[in-house]
Each structure stands twice: as structure tokens, then as C-alpha cells.
Amino acid sequence: MVNDMTAISVRLPDEIETRLAEEARLEGRPRSEVAREAIAEYLERREKERFMAEMVAAARALAADPAARRESLEIANNLVDEGLDAIIEAERAAGIDPAEKWWR
């Protein structure tokens, strides 16, 4: 099965083009394939960075709210008391993969 792809034109400084060509040569792959992979990895990293920044902002907002802070501490204490292993086991029993990314 062939994926649909859009062609784009990118201007690269000579140094980056030289490095791209060398990487493609070393891997025995076309430059376009190496560039496509690099762009995909960059986008994935940026998505993760944005997600983490949103999580930090949300955590800071919760920490600044005394009622939310008390509730968070209560939940954390309950998790410790109940045991994280029990929660993971309950997820598995419900057909949920605990290792799966839930934010996607």
C-alpha cells in the first residue's frame, strides 16, 4: 500500500544539504526519505514538548489553587494507600493497556 504524499520544496543552506546527503549516503537511503524521517521526528518532539508544557501549566494552576491542592494531595495519598499496582491491575482487567499513551 502506497501512502499519499505531498511534494514540497525546501531551501537548505549548503552545510545542511551536505550533511543530509552524507547521512543519506551512510544509510543507503534517498535524501528525501532521511529528510521525511527527520521532519516526522521533529514534529513528534514538538508535540511532546507542547503537551508537557500544557501539563506543567495545568499543574502550576492547580498548585496555586488551595482547594485543588488539597484535593490533589488527598488523591495522591489515596493512590499510595490503595497501591499503584492495584490500579494497573484494574486497568488491565478492564481491557486498558496501562502502557498505552492515553493523551492521544
Secondary structure as UniProt FT lines:
FT   HELIX           14..27
FT   HELIX           31..64
FT   HELIX           66..82
FT   HELIX           84..93
FT   TURN            94..95
FT   TURN            98..99
FT   TURN            102..103
//
